[in-house]
Amino acid sequence: MERIKVINIIKETADKYHFTDVDGELSKKHFPNNLVFVCLSYLLDRNHLLIGEPGWGKTTLAQIISSKFSGIPLDLYESLTVEGHPGLFTEKWKARPDYGKLGKDEEKVIWQGSFGLDSFIVDEINRVSYDVQDEMLEGIRTGRWKYLNDVLYEGKKPSFFTMNYSDEGSNGIIAPLEDRIDIVTEERAGSPLNDYLGAEKSCNDLRNPEVTTKALETLIRKEFGKFKDIISRNRKGNYLTSEEKLKVQKAINHLEFTNDAFYFLWTFASEINFGQKYGTKRASDPISDDTHDKNYAGINVKNSFSARPLMAAQVYSKGLAWLLNDDKVDLDHVRYVLPYITANKFKFTDDFKDKQGNDSRTNYQELHLAKRLVEIVYQNYEKSIKPLRNLVADIQSGKTDPRKINIDDYDHPLIKHMIQKKILEPKINL
C-alpha cells in the first residue's frame, strides 16, 4: 500500500538520515512537522521554501527526500542542485547553446542536468538575482522550460528552495515567486545529543558514485537523453514509482472537505480580502480605520490572500488528512496547514508585529504571526460563523433568497460578501 510505503520512508529518514523534532500533532497522532510537509510537497509536485540558519539541513533534507522517494542517488542530487549566488546566469543553471553546432549555423540547446532529476532544487534562492528568479516562474509552475527556440517539458515536478534568514548578499524573493511558493517550513537548531556524524555516514547508503559519475559524464558529452536513460535504469531502494505516485495523488485528490473545513477556509479568505471601508483588499490602500474592520484579521496584513495559497491550503490539507489516514478533511486540517501556506506571503502590519512583539515563540517571526492570525480567524469563526452554518449553507445552495436577508443584521465579511455576491452578481445573458 502506497501510504504505508510513504510512512516507512518518513520513519526511516527521521531515524537514519535527518534528525527532526516530532513536533506535529493532529488527529491524536504525532509526527515530524517539517519532514511531513517536505514529503507532501514531493508527493503533490508543489513548490516548497525551507528557511533557517546556515548548516541545519535545509538543502540536505530536500535532497534526501528526493533521493528516497525517487531512487535516484543522493550524490546526483547533491551534484545538480542549483547553487544560488548573485553571479548565477541563465547558461549556468538552465541551458546553453551548443557552440559547435552554432558555428555551423545549427541551433541546438544543451539543457542542464537539474531538469532530468525528479525534483528541482535551488540552494539560497534569496541570493539569486531578480532576473533569474523571474526566469524560474513559468518552469516551476508548469514544468515547461524555454531557452532560445527550444522547449523542454519534463512535466510538473516538486521544486525546493532554501533561504537563510536575511543577511548580507540577500536579494530577497520577488513577489511573483513568493506567490508561486506553496508552503514554507523552518529548519531550526537540532539537539546537541543527535548523532550527526552517524547520520552523515548513513547518507552514504543513498549515494552511488559509479552511477553518478556515469550520469555526469553524459552531460559533459551533451547527451541529455543518455543521462535520463542512466537515471531510469539505476533507481534503487524501496522508492515510490511514478505509477505509485499517481495513485497517491489520486487518493489525496478524492478526499472530501467537511462543511466546517470549507466554511473556515472561506472565513479566513473573506476576513483577509474584504473590508467595510475599501471593499476588496489592495496592497496600495492604507490600513482601514473602520470600526467594523478592526474586529477581523484583515486589519493585520497589507496584502490579499490570492487564489494560489487558497488552492495550496486545500491541497496540503487533503495531503495531511490522507497521511494521517483520516476519512475527510476537517477544519483542524485546514487550521493546521494555513500558517505554513501564508507565512512567506503575508506582509504583516507594524502594529500587528508590535502587539505580538513580547510573545514567547518557537517559530521565526513571520510563521509565529501567521499562526496567531489563523487563531484570530478561528476565534471569529467560532463566534460569528459557526452559529450561522445553516444560513451559510442555504445561501450557498440557493435555498435562501439573499434579497430577503437584511445585510445590516450581519457584521462578518463572509456573510456580507455571500449576500452581496448572490444579489449583485449579474447572470450571463448573451
For each residue, the residues with C-beta under 8 A, 3 or more apart:
1: 4 5
2: 5 6 240 244 247 248 251
3: 6 7 248 251 322 323 325
4: 1 7 8
5: 1 2 8 9 238 240 244
6: 2 3 9 10 39 43 240 248 323
7: 3 4 10 11 323
8: 4 5 11 12 238
9: 5 6 12 13 39 65 68 69 238 240
10: 6 7 13 14 31 32 35 36 39
11: 7 8 14 15
12: 8 9 15 16 17 68
13: 9 10 16 17 18 35 64 65 68
14: 10 11 18 19 20 22 32 35
15: 11 12
16: 12 13 199 202 205
17: 12 13 64 68 199 202 203 206
18: 13 14 35 57 60 61 64 199
19: 14 57 190 191 194 196 199
20: 14 32 33 34 35 61 190
21: 32 33 188 190
22: 14 30 31 32
23: 32 33
24: 30 31 32 33 36 336
25: 28 29 30 31
26: 29 31 320 324 332 333 336
27: 324 326 332
28: 25
29: 25 26 324
30: 22 24 25
31: 10 22 24 25 26 35 36 323 324
32: 10 14 20 21 22 23 24 35 36
33: 20 21 23 24 36 37 185
34: 20 37 38 50 61 185 186 187
35: 10 13 14 18 20 31 32 38 39 61 65
36: 10 24 31 32 33 39 40 320 323
37: 33 34 40 41 48 183 185 316 340
38: 34 35 41 42 48 50 61 62 65 160 185
39: 6 9 10 35 36 42 43 65 69 323
40: 36 37 43 44 46 316 319 320 323
41: 37 38 44 46 47 48 158 160 182 183
42: 38 39 45 65 66 69 119 158
43: 6 39 40 69 240 245 248 249 252 319
44: 40 41 158 249 252 315 316 319
45: 42 156 157 158 249
46: 40 41 158 159 182 183 312 315 316
47: 41 140 158 159 160 161 180 181 182 183
48: 37 38 41 62 158 159 160 161 181 182 183 184 185
49: 125 161 162 163 173 181 183 184 185 344
50: 34 38 58 59 61 62 160 161 162 163 184 185 186 187
51: 58 162 163 164 165 184 185 186 187 344 364
52: 56 58 164 165 186 187 188 364
53: 56 164 165 187 188 189
54: 164
55:
56: 52 53 187 188 189 190
57: 18 19 60 61 187 190
58: 50 51 52 61 62 162 163 187
59: 50 62 63 81 121 123 160 162
60: 18 57 63 64
61: 18 20 34 35 38 50 57 58 64 65 187
62: 38 48 50 58 59 65 66 119 121 160 162
63: 59 60 66 67 74 77 78 81 121
64: 13 17 18 60 61 67 68 74 203 206
65: 9 13 35 38 39 42 61 62 68 69
66: 42 62 63 69 70 72 77 117 118 119 121 158 160
67: 63 64 70 71 72 73 74 77 206
68: 9 12 13 17 64 65 206 237 239
69: 9 39 42 43 65 66 118 239 240 245
70: 66 67 117 118 119 235 239 240
71: 67 235 236 237 239
72: 66 67 76 77 117 118 231 235
73: 67 76 77 206 207 208 211 212 234 236
74: 63 64 67 77 78 203 206 207
75: 78 79 207 208 209 212
76: 72 73 79 80 117 208 211 212 215 216 231
77: 63 66 67 72 73 74 80 81 117 119 121
78: 63 74 75 81
79: 75 76 113 212 216
80: 76 77 112 113 114 117
81: 59 63 77 78 114 121 122 123
82: 88 93 114 120 121 122 123
83: 88 123 124
84: 88 122 123 124 125 126 127 128
85: 88 124 127 128
86: 127 128 129 169 171
87:
88: 82 83 84 85 92 93 128 129 132
89: 92 93 132
90: 93 94 95 132 135 147
91: 94 95 96
92: 88 89 112
93: 82 88 89 90 112 114 132
94: 90 91 111 112 135 145 147
95: 90 91 109 110 111 112 145 147 148 150 152
96: 91 99 109 110
97: 101 102 107 108 109 110 148
98: 101 102 106 108 109 110 222
99: 96 102 103
100: 103 104
101: 97 98 104 106 107 108
102: 97 98 99 105 106 107 108
103: 99 100
104: 100 101
105: 102
106: 98 101 102
107: 97 101 102 148 149 150
108: 97 98 101 102
109: 95 96 97 98 147 148 150 152
110: 95 96 97 98 222 224
111: 94 95 115 116 145 147 152 224
112: 80 92 93 94 95 115 219
113: 79 80 116 117 215 216 219 224 227
114: 80 81 82 93 117 120 121
115: 111 112 120 145 152 154
116: 111 113 154 224 227 228 231
117: 66 70 72 76 77 80 113 114 120 231
118: 66 69 70 72 157 158
119: 42 62 66 70 77 157 158 159 160
120: 82 114 115 117 139 140 157 158 159 160
121: 59 62 63 66 77 81 82 114 159 160 161 162
122: 81 82 84 125 128 136 159 160 161 162
123: 59 81 82 83 84 162
124: 83 84 85 127 128 162 163 164
125: 49 84 122 128 133 161 162 163 173 177
126: 84 163 164 166 170 171 172 173
127: 84 85 86 124 169 170 171
128: 84 85 86 88 122 124 125 132 133 171
129: 86 88 132 133 171
130: 133 134 171 174
131: 134 135
132: 88 89 90 93 128 129 135 136
133: 125 128 129 130 136 137 171 173 174 177
134: 130 131 137 174 176 177
135: 90 94 131 132 139
136: 122 132 133 139 140 177
137: 133 134 140 141 176 177 180
138: 141 142 144 145 146
139: 120 135 136 142 143 144 145 146
140: 47 120 136 137 159 180
141: 137 138 156 180
142: 138 139 156
143: 139 153 154 155 156 157
144: 138 139 151 152 153
145: 94 95 111 115 138 139 151 152 153 154
146: 138 139 150 151 152
147: 90 94 95 109 111 150 152
148: 95 97 107 109
149: 107
150: 95 107 109 146 147
151: 144 145 146
152: 95 109 111 115 144 145 146 147
153: 143 144 145
154: 115 116 143 145 157
155: 143
156: 45 141 142 143
157: 45 118 119 120 143 154
158: 41 42 44 45 46 47 48 66 118 119 120
159: 46 47 48 119 120 121 122 140
160: 38 41 47 48 50 59 62 66 119 120 121 122
161: 47 48 49 50 121 122 125 181
162: 49 50 51 58 59 62 121 122 123 124 125
163: 49 50 51 58 124 125 126 173
164: 51 52 53 54 124 126 167 170
165: 51 52 53 364
166: 126 170 172
167: 164 170
168:
169: 86 127
170: 126 127 164 166 167
171: 86 126 127 128 129 130 133
172: 126 166
173: 49 125 126 133 163 177 178 181 344
174: 130 133 134 177 178
175: 178 179
176: 134 137 179 180
177: 125 133 134 136 137 173 174 180 181
178: 173 174 175 181 344 345
179: 175 176 306 308 309 345
180: 47 137 140 141 176 177 308
181: 47 48 49 161 173 177 178 184 344 345
182: 41 46 47 48 308 309 312 315 316 341
183: 37 41 46 47 48 49 312 316 337 340 341
184: 48 49 50 51 181 340 343 344 367
185: 33 34 37 38 48 49 50 51 340
186: 34 50 51 52 363 364 367
187: 34 50 51 52 53 56 57 58 61
188: 21 52 53 56 362
189: 53 56
190: 19 20 21 56 57 194 196
191: 19 194
192:
193:
194: 19 190 191 199
195: 198 199
196: 19 190 199 200
197: 200 201
198: 195 201 202
199: 16 17 18 19 194 195 196 202 203
200: 196 197 203
201: 197 198 204
202: 16 17 198 199 205
203: 17 64 74 199 200 206 207
204: 201 207
205: 16 202
206: 17 64 67 68 73 74 203 237
207: 73 74 75 203 204 212
208: 73 75 76 211 212 234 236
209: 75 212 213
210: 213 214
211: 73 76 208 214 215 230 234
212: 73 75 76 79 207 208 209 215 216
213: 209 210 216 217
214: 210 211 217 218 230
215: 76 113 211 212 218 219 227 230 231
216: 76 79 113 212 213 219 220
217: 213 214 220 221
218: 214 215 221 223 224 226 227 230
219: 112 113 215 216 222 223 224 227
220: 216 217
221: 217 218 226
222: 98 110 219
223: 218 219 226 227
224: 110 111 113 116 218 219 227 228
225: 228 229
226: 218 221 223 229 230
227: 113 116 215 218 219 223 224 230 231
228: 116 224 225 231 232
229: 225 226 232 233
230: 211 214 215 218 226 227 233 234
231: 72 76 116 117 215 227 228 234 235
232: 228 229 235
233: 229 230
234: 73 208 211 230 231
235: 70 71 72 231 232 239
236: 71 73 208 239
237: 68 71 206
238: 5 8 9
239: 68 69 70 71 235 236
240: 2 5 6 9 43 69 70 244 245 248
241: 244 245
242: 245 246
243: 246 247
244: 2 5 240 241 247 248
245: 43 69 240 241 242 248 249
246: 242 243 249 250
247: 2 243 244 250 251
248: 2 3 6 43 240 244 245 251 252 322
249: 43 44 45 245 246 252 253
250: 246 247 253 254
251: 2 3 247 248 254 255 322
252: 43 44 248 249 255 315 318 319 322
253: 249 250 318
254: 250 251
255: 251 252 318 321 322 327 328 329
256: 328 329
257: 261 262 314 317 328 329
258: 261 262 328 329 330 331
259: 262 263 389 393
260: 263 264 330 331 386 389
261: 257 258 264 265 317 328 329 330 331 333 334
262: 257 258 259 265 266
263: 259 260 266 267 331 381 385 386 389 392
264: 260 261 267 268 331 334 335 377 378 381 385
265: 261 262 268 269 310 313 314 334 338
266: 262 263 269 270 414
267: 263 264 270 271 377 380 381 385 412 414
268: 264 265 271 272 297 305 338 374 377
269: 265 266 272 273 305 310
270: 266 267 273 274 412 413 414 417
271: 267 268 274 296 297 298 377 380 412 413 414
272: 268 269 281 297 298 301 304 305
273: 269 270 280 281 298 304 305
274: 270 271 279 280 281 298 413 416 417
275: 278 279 281 288 290 292 293 296 298 299 413
276: 288 290 292 293 413
277: 288 289 290 293
278: 275 281 282 285 288
279: 274 275
280: 273 274 304
281: 272 273 274 275 278 285 298 303 304 305
282: 278 285 304
283: 302 303 304 347
284:
285: 278 281 282 288
286:
287: 299 302 349 351
288: 275 276 277 278 285 293 294 298 299
289: 277 293 294
290: 275 276 277 293 294
291: 294 295
292: 275 276 295 296 411
293: 275 276 277 288 289 290 296 298 299
294: 288 289 290 291 299
295: 291 292 380 411
296: 271 275 292 293 299 377 380 412 413
297: 268 271 272 300 301 373 376 377 380
298: 271 272 273 274 275 281 288 293 301 413
299: 275 287 288 293 294 296 349 352
300: 297 348 349 351 352 369 373 376
301: 272 297 298 346 347 348 349 352 373
302: 283 287 346 347 348 349
303: 281 283 345 346 347
304: 272 273 280 281 282 283
305: 268 269 272 273 281 309 310 342 345
306: 179 309 310 345
307: 310 311
308: 179 180 182 311 312
309: 179 182 305 306 312 313 341 342 345
310: 265 269 305 306 307 313 314
311: 307 308 314 315
312: 46 182 183 308 309 315 316 341
313: 265 309 310 316 317 334 337 338 341
314: 257 265 310 311 317 318 329
315: 44 46 182 252 311 312 318 319
316: 37 40 44 46 182 183 312 313 319 320 337 340 341
317: 257 261 313 314 320 321 329 333 334 336 337
318: 252 253 255 314 315 321 322 329 333
319: 40 43 44 252 315 316 322 323
320: 26 36 40 316 317 323 324 333 336 337
321: 255 317 318 324 326 328 329 330 333
322: 3 248 251 252 255 318 319 325 326
323: 3 6 7 31 36 39 40 319 320
324: 26 27 29 31 320 321
325: 3 322
326: 27 321 322 329 330 333
327: 255
328: 255 256 257 258 261 321
329: 255 256 257 258 261 314 317 318 321 326 333 334
330: 258 260 261 321 326 333 334
331: 258 260 261 263 264 334 335
332: 26 27 335 336
333: 26 261 317 318 320 321 326 329 330 336 337
334: 261 264 265 313 317 329 330 331 337 338
335: 264 331 332 338 374 378
336: 24 26 317 320 332 333
337: 183 313 316 317 320 333 334 340 341
338: 265 268 313 334 335 341 342 370 374
339: 342 343 367 370 371 373 374
340: 37 183 184 185 316 337 343 367 370
341: 182 183 309 312 313 316 337 338 345
342: 305 309 338 339 345 346 370 373 374
343: 184 339 340 346 366 367 369 370
344: 49 51 173 178 181 184 366
345: 178 179 181 303 305 306 309 341 342
346: 301 302 303 342 343 366 369 370 373
347: 283 301 302 303
348: 300 301 302 352 353 366 369 373
349: 287 299 300 301 302 352 353
350: 353 354
351: 287 300 354 355
352: 299 300 301 348 349 355 356 369 373
353: 348 349 350 356 357 365 369
354: 350 351 357
355: 351 352
356: 352 353 359 368 369 372
357: 353 354
358:
359: 356 368 372
360:
361: 365 368
362: 188 368
363: 186 367 368 371
364: 51 52 165 186 367 368
365: 353 361 368 369
366: 343 344 346 348 369 370
367: 184 186 339 340 343 363 364 370 371
368: 356 359 361 362 363 364 365 371 372
369: 300 343 346 348 352 353 356 365 366 372 373
370: 338 339 340 342 343 346 366 367 373 374
371: 339 363 367 368 374 375
372: 356 359 368 369 375 376
373: 297 300 301 339 342 346 348 352 369 370 376 377
374: 268 335 338 339 342 370 371 377 378
375: 371 372 378 379
376: 297 300 372 373 379 380
377: 264 267 268 271 296 297 373 374 380 381
378: 264 335 374 375 381 382
379: 375 376 382 383
380: 267 271 295 296 297 376 377 383 384 385 412
381: 263 264 267 377 378 384 385 386
382: 378 379 385 386
383: 379 380 386 387
384: 380 381 387 388 411 412 415
385: 263 264 267 380 381 382 388 389 392 412 414 415
386: 260 263 381 382 383 389
387: 383 384
388: 384 385 391 392 410 415
389: 259 260 263 385 386 392 393
390: 393 394
391: 388 394 395 400 415
392: 263 385 388 389 395 396 414 415 418
393: 259 389 390 396 397 399
394: 390 391 397 399 400
395: 391 392 398 399 400 402 405 418 419 422
396: 392 393 418
397: 393 394
398: 395
399: 393 394 395
400: 391 394 395 404 405
401: 404 405
402: 395 405 418 419 422 423
403: 423
404: 400 401
405: 395 400 401 402 409 410 419
406: 409
407: 410 415 416 419 420
408:
409: 405 406
410: 388 405 407 415 416 419
411: 292 295 384 415 416
412: 267 270 271 296 380 384 385 415 416
413: 270 271 274 275 276 296 298 416 417
414: 266 267 270 271 385 392 417 418
415: 384 385 388 391 392 407 410 411 412 418 419
416: 274 407 410 411 412 413 419 420
417: 270 274 413 414 420 421
418: 392 395 396 402 414 415 421 422
419: 395 402 405 407 410 415 416 422 423
420: 407 416 417 423 424
421: 417 418 424 425
422: 395 402 418 419 425
423: 402 403 419 420
424: 420 421
425: 421 422
426: 429
427:
428:
429: 426
430:
